[in-house]
Amino acid sequence: IVGIPLLILVGILYLIFVIMAALRANNGIYWKYPLSIEFIK
């Protein structure tokens, strides 16, 4: 009951973050994805 709506929500958030990153990259701004884990610094 919880899994499918959560999967849909994550997919929508992913698309929004990709669009935001593309717009900022087009302006020459580095954009870090929210809630991402940096393994290598």
N, CA, C and O atoms as a Maestro MAE file, in Angstrom:
{
 s_m_m2io_version
 :::
 2.0.0
}

f_m_ct {
 s_m_title
 :::
 protein
 m_atom[164] {
  # First column is atom index #
  i_m_mmod_type
  r_m_x_coord
  r_m_y_coord
  r_m_z_coord
  i_m_residue_number
  s_m_chain_name
  s_m_pdb_residue_name
  s_m_pdb_atom_name
  i_m_atomic_number
  :::
  1 25 0.831 -1.194 0.000 1 A "ILE " " N  " 7
  2 3 0.000 0.000 0.000 1 A "ILE " " CA " 6
  3 2 0.875 1.257 0.000 1 A "ILE " " C  " 6
  4 15 0.510 2.262 -0.609 1 A "ILE " " O  " 8
  5 25 2.004 1.210 0.664 2 A "VAL " " N  " 7
  6 3 2.864 2.385 0.769 2 A "VAL " " CA " 6
  7 2 3.895 2.417 -0.356 2 A "VAL " " C  " 6
  8 15 4.311 3.493 -0.783 2 A "VAL " " O  " 8
  9 25 4.305 1.257 -0.834 3 A "GLY " " N  " 7
  10 3 5.420 1.174 -1.768 3 A "GLY " " CA " 6
  11 2 5.182 1.840 -3.109 3 A "GLY " " C  " 6
  12 15 6.047 2.568 -3.596 3 A "GLY " " O  " 8
  13 25 4.035 1.608 -3.712 4 A "ILE " " N  " 7
  14 3 3.786 2.138 -5.055 4 A "ILE " " CA " 6
  15 2 3.668 3.666 -5.053 4 A "ILE " " C  " 6
  16 15 4.287 4.304 -5.905 4 A "ILE " " O  " 8
  17 25 2.908 4.288 -4.142 5 A "PRO " " N  " 7
  18 3 2.893 5.760 -4.124 5 A "PRO " " CA " 6
  19 2 4.271 6.357 -3.818 5 A "PRO " " C  " 6
  20 15 4.634 7.400 -4.362 5 A "PRO " " O  " 8
  21 25 5.027 5.697 -2.956 6 A "LEU " " N  " 7
  22 3 6.369 6.180 -2.646 6 A "LEU " " CA " 6
  23 2 7.266 6.099 -3.872 6 A "LEU " " C  " 6
  24 15 8.060 7.007 -4.116 6 A "LEU " " O  " 8
  25 25 7.150 5.036 -4.637 7 A "LEU " " N  " 7
  26 3 7.929 4.887 -5.867 7 A "LEU " " CA " 6
  27 2 7.562 5.973 -6.873 7 A "LEU " " C  " 6
  28 15 8.442 6.528 -7.530 7 A "LEU " " O  " 8
  29 25 6.301 6.274 -6.996 8 A "ILE " " N  " 7
  30 3 5.858 7.336 -7.903 8 A "ILE " " CA " 6
  31 2 6.392 8.688 -7.439 8 A "ILE " " C  " 6
  32 15 6.845 9.488 -8.258 8 A "ILE " " O  " 8
  33 25 6.345 8.948 -6.140 9 A "LEU " " N  " 7
  34 3 6.847 10.205 -5.594 9 A "LEU " " CA " 6
  35 2 8.346 10.360 -5.840 9 A "LEU " " C  " 6
  36 15 8.802 11.441 -6.212 9 A "LEU " " O  " 8
  37 25 9.103 9.306 -5.639 10 A "VAL " " N  " 7
  38 3 10.551 9.356 -5.868 10 A "VAL " " CA " 6
  39 2 10.840 9.613 -7.345 10 A "VAL " " C  " 6
  40 15 11.757 10.368 -7.670 10 A "VAL " " O  " 8
  41 25 10.080 9.004 -8.232 11 A "GLY " " N  " 7
  42 3 10.265 9.233 -9.663 11 A "GLY " " CA " 6
  43 2 9.989 10.672 -10.057 11 A "GLY " " C  " 6
  44 15 10.720 11.249 -10.862 11 A "GLY " " O  " 8
  45 25 8.941 11.255 -9.496 12 A "ILE " " N  " 7
  46 3 8.613 12.654 -9.794 12 A "ILE " " CA " 6
  47 2 9.696 13.582 -9.254 12 A "ILE " " C  " 6
  48 15 10.107 14.519 -9.938 12 A "ILE " " O  " 8
  49 25 10.162 13.329 -8.031 13 A "LEU " " N  " 7
  50 3 11.235 14.147 -7.457 13 A "LEU " " CA " 6
  51 2 12.513 14.036 -8.275 13 A "LEU " " C  " 6
  52 15 13.222 15.027 -8.455 13 A "LEU " " O  " 8
  53 25 12.813 12.841 -8.772 14 A "TYR " " N  " 7
  54 3 13.997 12.642 -9.603 14 A "TYR " " CA " 6
  55 2 13.906 13.503 -10.860 14 A "TYR " " C  " 6
  56 15 14.878 14.161 -11.230 14 A "TYR " " O  " 8
  57 25 12.753 13.503 -11.515 15 A "LEU " " N  " 7
  58 3 12.588 14.314 -12.722 15 A "LEU " " CA " 6
  59 2 12.738 15.801 -12.417 15 A "LEU " " C  " 6
  60 15 13.349 16.536 -13.193 15 A "LEU " " O  " 8
  61 25 12.189 16.244 -11.301 16 A "ILE " " N  " 7
  62 3 12.308 17.656 -10.924 16 A "ILE " " CA " 6
  63 2 13.768 18.018 -10.671 16 A "ILE " " C  " 6
  64 15 14.231 19.069 -11.115 16 A "ILE " " O  " 8
  65 25 14.497 17.156 -9.963 17 A "PHE " " N  " 7
  66 3 15.905 17.439 -9.670 17 A "PHE " " CA " 6
  67 2 16.752 17.444 -10.936 17 A "PHE " " C  " 6
  68 15 17.670 18.256 -11.050 17 A "PHE " " O  " 8
  69 25 16.469 16.562 -11.886 18 A "VAL " " N  " 7
  70 3 17.215 16.536 -13.144 18 A "VAL " " CA " 6
  71 2 16.973 17.824 -13.924 18 A "VAL " " C  " 6
  72 15 17.909 18.395 -14.483 18 A "VAL " " O  " 8
  73 25 15.736 18.282 -13.965 19 A "ILE " " N  " 7
  74 3 15.428 19.525 -14.675 19 A "ILE " " CA " 6
  75 2 16.109 20.713 -14.002 19 A "ILE " " C  " 6
  76 15 16.660 21.579 -14.681 19 A "ILE " " O  " 8
  77 25 16.074 20.757 -12.667 20 A "MET " " N  " 7
  78 3 16.735 21.853 -11.953 20 A "MET " " CA " 6
  79 2 18.241 21.842 -12.195 20 A "MET " " C  " 6
  80 15 18.843 22.897 -12.394 20 A "MET " " O  " 8
  81 25 18.848 20.668 -12.179 21 A "ALA " " N  " 7
  82 3 20.289 20.568 -12.416 21 A "ALA " " CA " 6
  83 2 20.630 20.987 -13.837 21 A "ALA " " C  " 6
  84 15 21.644 21.651 -14.053 21 A "ALA " " O  " 8
  85 25 19.809 20.615 -14.807 22 A "ALA " " N  " 7
  86 3 20.070 20.987 -16.197 22 A "ALA " " CA " 6
  87 2 19.973 22.498 -16.385 22 A "ALA " " C  " 6
  88 15 20.788 23.086 -17.095 22 A "ALA " " O  " 8
  89 25 18.995 23.123 -15.764 23 A "LEU " " N  " 7
  90 3 18.857 24.575 -15.883 23 A "LEU " " CA " 6
  91 2 20.043 25.294 -15.251 23 A "LEU " " C  " 6
  92 15 20.544 26.274 -15.802 23 A "LEU " " O  " 8
  93 25 20.489 24.812 -14.105 24 A "ARG " " N  " 7
  94 3 21.632 25.460 -13.458 24 A "ARG " " CA " 6
  95 2 22.922 25.196 -14.221 24 A "ARG " " C  " 6
  96 15 23.773 26.082 -14.306 24 A "ARG " " O  " 8
  97 25 23.085 24.014 -14.772 25 A "ALA " " N  " 7
  98 3 24.284 23.717 -15.556 25 A "ALA " " CA " 6
  99 2 24.318 24.575 -16.817 25 A "ALA " " C  " 6
  100 15 25.392 24.969 -17.271 25 A "ALA " " O  " 8
  101 25 23.169 24.859 -17.375 26 A "ASN " " N  " 7
  102 3 23.098 25.719 -18.551 26 A "ASN " " CA " 6
  103 2 23.581 27.128 -18.222 26 A "ASN " " C  " 6
  104 15 24.126 27.813 -19.087 26 A "ASN " " O  " 8
  105 25 23.387 27.562 -16.984 27 A "ASN " " N  " 7
  106 3 23.853 28.878 -16.545 27 A "ASN " " CA " 6
  107 2 25.278 28.836 -16.002 27 A "ASN " " C  " 6
  108 15 25.798 29.864 -15.571 27 A "ASN " " O  " 8
  109 25 25.912 27.679 -16.014 28 A "GLY " " N  " 7
  110 3 27.284 27.553 -15.546 28 A "GLY " " CA " 6
  111 2 27.412 27.414 -14.045 28 A "GLY " " C  " 6
  112 15 28.487 27.656 -13.496 28 A "GLY " " O  " 8
  113 25 26.353 27.036 -13.373 29 A "ILE " " N  " 7
  114 3 26.354 26.904 -11.915 29 A "ILE " " CA " 6
  115 2 26.394 25.425 -11.551 29 A "ILE " " C  " 6
  116 15 25.604 24.628 -12.058 29 A "ILE " " O  " 8
  117 25 27.331 25.065 -10.658 30 A "TYR " " N  " 7
  118 3 27.383 23.681 -10.176 30 A "TYR " " CA " 6
  119 2 26.263 23.478 -9.175 30 A "TYR " " C  " 6
  120 15 26.069 24.302 -8.282 30 A "TYR " " O  " 8
  121 25 25.526 22.387 -9.317 31 A "TRP " " N  " 7
  122 3 24.393 22.113 -8.430 31 A "TRP " " CA " 6
  123 2 24.527 20.711 -7.877 31 A "TRP " " C  " 6
  124 15 24.644 19.741 -8.625 31 A "TRP " " O  " 8
  125 25 24.508 20.617 -6.560 32 A "LYS " " N  " 7
  126 3 24.604 19.325 -5.878 32 A "LYS " " CA " 6
  127 2 23.204 18.803 -5.612 32 A "LYS " " C  " 6
  128 15 22.348 19.530 -5.108 32 A "LYS " " O  " 8
  129 25 22.973 17.547 -5.950 33 A "TYR " " N  " 7
  130 3 21.665 16.950 -5.713 33 A "TYR " " CA " 6
  131 2 21.374 16.908 -4.214 33 A "TYR " " C  " 6
  132 15 22.248 16.537 -3.430 33 A "TYR " " O  " 8
  133 25 20.165 17.282 -3.804 34 A "PRO " " N  " 7
  134 3 19.828 17.188 -2.385 34 A "PRO " " CA " 6
  135 2 19.725 15.731 -1.941 34 A "PRO " " C  " 6
  136 15 19.376 14.854 -2.732 34 A "PRO " " O  " 8
  137 25 20.024 15.490 -0.708 35 A "LEU " " N  " 7
  138 3 19.962 14.158 -0.096 35 A "LEU " " CA " 6
  139 2 20.925 13.169 -0.731 35 A "LEU " " C  " 6
  140 15 20.732 11.959 -0.613 35 A "LEU " " O  " 8
  141 25 21.964 13.665 -1.406 36 A "SER " " N  " 7
  142 3 22.936 12.751 -1.997 36 A "SER " " CA " 6
  143 2 24.107 12.562 -1.035 36 A "SER " " C  " 6
  144 15 24.421 13.448 -0.240 36 A "SER " " O  " 8
  145 25 24.740 11.412 -1.117 37 A "ILE " " N  " 7
  146 3 25.864 11.075 -0.249 37 A "ILE " " CA " 6
  147 2 27.146 11.230 -1.055 37 A "ILE " " C  " 6
  148 15 27.275 10.661 -2.139 37 A "ILE " " O  " 8
  149 25 28.091 11.998 -0.527 38 A "GLU " " N  " 7
  150 3 29.372 12.180 -1.203 38 A "GLU " " CA " 6
  151 2 30.335 11.101 -0.724 38 A "GLU " " C  " 6
  152 15 30.789 11.127 0.420 38 A "GLU " " O  " 8
  153 25 30.642 10.159 -1.599 39 A "PHE " " N  " 7
  154 3 31.564 9.090 -1.244 39 A "PHE " " CA " 6
  155 2 33.013 9.527 -1.412 39 A "PHE " " C  " 6
  156 15 33.878 9.134 -0.630 39 A "PHE " " O  " 8
  157 25 33.279 10.338 -2.429 40 A "ILE " " N  " 7
  158 3 34.635 10.810 -2.709 40 A "ILE " " CA " 6
  159 2 34.611 12.331 -2.682 40 A "ILE " " C  " 6
  160 15 33.776 12.961 -3.331 40 A "ILE " " O  " 8
  161 25 35.534 12.911 -1.926 41 A "LYS " " N  " 7
  162 3 35.596 14.377 -1.876 41 A "LYS " " CA " 6
  163 2 36.839 14.876 -2.571 41 A "LYS " " C  " 6
  164 15 37.068 16.084 -2.634 41 A "LYS " " O  " 8
  :::
 }
 m_bond[163] {
  # First column is bond index #
  i_m_from
  i_m_to
  i_m_order
  :::
  1 1 2 1
  2 2 3 1
  3 3 4 2
  4 3 5 1
  5 5 6 1
  6 6 7 1
  7 7 8 2
  8 7 9 1
  9 9 10 1
  10 10 11 1
  11 11 12 2
  12 11 13 1
  13 13 14 1
  14 14 15 1
  15 15 16 2
  16 15 17 1
  17 17 18 1
  18 18 19 1
  19 19 20 2
  20 19 21 1
  21 21 22 1
  22 22 23 1
  23 23 24 2
  24 23 25 1
  25 25 26 1
  26 26 27 1
  27 27 28 2
  28 27 29 1
  29 29 30 1
  30 30 31 1
  31 31 32 2
  32 31 33 1
  33 33 34 1
  34 34 35 1
  35 35 36 2
  36 35 37 1
  37 37 38 1
  38 38 39 1
  39 39 40 2
  40 39 41 1
  41 41 42 1
  42 42 43 1
  43 43 44 2
  44 43 45 1
  45 45 46 1
  46 46 47 1
  47 47 48 2
  48 47 49 1
  49 49 50 1
  50 50 51 1
  51 51 52 2
  52 51 53 1
  53 53 54 1
  54 54 55 1
  55 55 56 2
  56 55 57 1
  57 57 58 1
  58 58 59 1
  59 59 60 2
  60 59 61 1
  61 61 62 1
  62 62 63 1
  63 63 64 2
  64 63 65 1
  65 65 66 1
  66 66 67 1
  67 67 68 2
  68 67 69 1
  69 69 70 1
  70 70 71 1
  71 71 72 2
  72 71 73 1
  73 73 74 1
  74 74 75 1
  75 75 76 2
  76 75 77 1
  77 77 78 1
  78 78 79 1
  79 79 80 2
  80 79 81 1
  81 81 82 1
  82 82 83 1
  83 83 84 2
  84 83 85 1
  85 85 86 1
  86 86 87 1
  87 87 88 2
  88 87 89 1
  89 89 90 1
  90 90 91 1
  91 91 92 2
  92 91 93 1
  93 93 94 1
  94 94 95 1
  95 95 96 2
  96 95 97 1
  97 97 98 1
  98 98 99 1
  99 99 100 2
  100 99 101 1
  101 101 102 1
  102 102 103 1
  103 103 104 2
  104 103 105 1
  105 105 106 1
  106 106 107 1
  107 107 108 2
  108 107 109 1
  109 109 110 1
  110 110 111 1
  111 111 112 2
  112 111 113 1
  113 113 114 1
  114 114 115 1
  115 115 116 2
  116 115 117 1
  117 117 118 1
  118 118 119 1
  119 119 120 2
  120 119 121 1
  121 121 122 1
  122 122 123 1
  123 123 124 2
  124 123 125 1
  125 125 126 1
  126 126 127 1
  127 127 128 2
  128 127 129 1
  129 129 130 1
  130 130 131 1
  131 131 132 2
  132 131 133 1
  133 133 134 1
  134 134 135 1
  135 135 136 2
  136 135 137 1
  137 137 138 1
  138 138 139 1
  139 139 140 2
  140 139 141 1
  141 141 142 1
  142 142 143 1
  143 143 144 2
  144 143 145 1
  145 145 146 1
  146 146 147 1
  147 147 148 2
  148 147 149 1
  149 149 150 1
  150 150 151 1
  151 151 152 2
  152 151 153 1
  153 153 154 1
  154 154 155 1
  155 155 156 2
  156 155 157 1
  157 157 158 1
  158 158 159 1
  159 159 160 2
  160 159 161 1
  161 161 162 1
  162 162 163 1
  163 163 164 2
  :::
 }
}
